[in-house]
């Protein structure tokens, strides 16, 4: 996964803790490279905890959890955020149609050479 700010790719780390930071932006896990962390405002566009205001969030298994206070909430899928659909359902309410369309897109691609 690249840095969400500059697109730099993470390389194999040396022993010890990684200098890359994790965060959540628009309910999706993102990475921030060490170069972008030097910017004064690098955490300004990350999501914040509604309980304590911290930006130290992780997103996993459809939940966003605050690492500072432990508050959790459901993550809203990115496609629903942009479509304006209510959480827990698709925009047209027909999941089977979405699955069929996705399968058609994937299966239309020719065999790998």
LINWO-V132871 format. One record per residue. RES is the residue in three letters. SS is DSSP state (a for helix, b for strand, c for the rest). OMEGA is omega in whole degrees, 0 to 359 (none if undefined). D_FIRST is the distance of its C-alpha to the first C-alpha in Angstrom with 1 decimal. Layout:
BEGIN
res=RES ss=SS omega=OMEGA d_first=D_FIRST
res=RES ss=SS omega=OMEGA d_first=D_FIRST
END
This chain:
BEGIN
res=UNK ss=c omega=180 d_first=0.0
res=UNK ss=b omega=173 d_first=3.8
res=UNK ss=b omega=184 d_first=6.9
res=UNK ss=c omega=182 d_first=8.5
res=UNK ss=c omega=186 d_first=11.7
res=UNK ss=c omega=179 d_first=11.7
res=UNK ss=c omega=179 d_first=8.7
res=UNK ss=c omega=179 d_first=8.8
res=UNK ss=b omega=178 d_first=6.7
res=UNK ss=c omega=178 d_first=7.1
res=UNK ss=c omega=179 d_first=10.2
res=UNK ss=c omega=183 d_first=12.3
res=UNK ss=c omega=170 d_first=13.9
res=UNK ss=c omega=179 d_first=17.6
res=UNK ss=c omega=179 d_first=19.6
res=UNK ss=c omega=182 d_first=19.6
res=UNK ss=c omega=179 d_first=17.4
res=UNK ss=c omega=177 d_first=14.0
res=UNK ss=c omega=179 d_first=14.5
res=UNK ss=c omega=178 d_first=11.2
res=UNK ss=b omega=175 d_first=12.0
res=UNK ss=b omega=176 d_first=10.9
res=UNK ss=b omega=178 d_first=12.5
res=UNK ss=b omega=178 d_first=13.3
res=UNK ss=b omega=183 d_first=13.9
res=UNK ss=c omega=178 d_first=15.9
res=UNK ss=c omega=176 d_first=15.6
res=UNK ss=b omega=178 d_first=11.8
res=UNK ss=b omega=177 d_first=9.6
res=UNK ss=b omega=175 d_first=7.8
res=UNK ss=b omega=177 d_first=7.1
res=UNK ss=b omega=183 d_first=9.9
res=UNK ss=c omega=179 d_first=10.6
res=UNK ss=a omega=179 d_first=14.2
res=UNK ss=a omega=180 d_first=15.6
res=UNK ss=a omega=178 d_first=14.9
res=UNK ss=a omega=178 d_first=16.3
res=UNK ss=c omega=177 d_first=19.5
res=UNK ss=c omega=184 d_first=20.1
res=UNK ss=c omega=186 d_first=22.6
res=UNK ss=c omega=188 d_first=21.2
res=UNK ss=c omega=182 d_first=17.5
res=UNK ss=c omega=185 d_first=17.9
res=UNK ss=c omega=182 d_first=20.2
res=UNK ss=c omega=173 d_first=18.0
res=UNK ss=c omega=176 d_first=16.5
res=UNK ss=c omega=180 d_first=18.3
res=UNK ss=c omega=176 d_first=21.3
res=UNK ss=c omega=178 d_first=23.1
res=UNK ss=c omega=180 d_first=26.2
res=UNK ss=c omega=186 d_first=28.2
res=UNK ss=c omega=178 d_first=27.8
res=UNK ss=c omega=181 d_first=25.7
res=UNK ss=c omega=176 d_first=23.0
res=UNK ss=c omega=181 d_first=19.4
res=UNK ss=c omega=183 d_first=18.4
res=UNK ss=b omega=171 d_first=17.1
res=UNK ss=b omega=179 d_first=14.9
res=UNK ss=b omega=180 d_first=14.3
res=UNK ss=b omega=176 d_first=15.1
res=UNK ss=c omega=176 d_first=17.3
res=UNK ss=c omega=178 d_first=18.2
res=UNK ss=b omega=172 d_first=19.3
res=UNK ss=b omega=182 d_first=18.4
res=UNK ss=b omega=175 d_first=20.0
res=UNK ss=b omega=180 d_first=21.2
res=UNK ss=c omega=179 d_first=21.0
res=UNK ss=c omega=185 d_first=24.1
res=UNK ss=c omega=178 d_first=26.6
res=UNK ss=c omega=180 d_first=25.2
res=UNK ss=c omega=177 d_first=25.6
res=UNK ss=b omega=175 d_first=23.7
res=UNK ss=b omega=177 d_first=23.6
res=UNK ss=b omega=175 d_first=22.3
res=UNK ss=c omega=177 d_first=19.2
res=UNK ss=c omega=179 d_first=20.1
res=UNK ss=c omega=185 d_first=18.0
res=UNK ss=a omega=181 d_first=16.7
res=UNK ss=a omega=178 d_first=19.2
res=UNK ss=a omega=178 d_first=22.0
res=UNK ss=a omega=183 d_first=21.3
res=UNK ss=a omega=183 d_first=21.8
res=UNK ss=a omega=182 d_first=24.6
res=UNK ss=c omega=179 d_first=26.7
res=UNK ss=c omega=178 d_first=27.2
res=UNK ss=c omega=177 d_first=28.2
res=UNK ss=c omega=177 d_first=25.8
res=UNK ss=c omega=179 d_first=26.5
res=UNK ss=c omega=179 d_first=27.5
res=UNK ss=c omega=184 d_first=26.6
res=UNK ss=c omega=181 d_first=28.0
res=UNK ss=c omega=177 d_first=30.9
res=UNK ss=c omega=183 d_first=31.2
res=UNK ss=c omega=182 d_first=31.0
res=UNK ss=a omega=182 d_first=28.0
res=UNK ss=a omega=178 d_first=29.6
res=UNK ss=a omega=178 d_first=29.7
res=UNK ss=a omega=179 d_first=25.9
res=UNK ss=a omega=179 d_first=25.3
res=UNK ss=a omega=179 d_first=27.9
res=UNK ss=a omega=179 d_first=26.3
res=UNK ss=a omega=178 d_first=22.8
res=UNK ss=a omega=178 d_first=24.6
res=UNK ss=a omega=179 d_first=26.6
res=UNK ss=a omega=183 d_first=23.6
res=UNK ss=a omega=185 d_first=22.0
res=UNK ss=a omega=177 d_first=25.4
res=UNK ss=a omega=180 d_first=26.5
res=UNK ss=c omega=181 d_first=24.2
res=UNK ss=c omega=179 d_first=26.3
res=UNK ss=c omega=179 d_first=26.0
res=UNK ss=c omega=180 d_first=23.5
res=UNK ss=c omega=none d_first=25.5
END
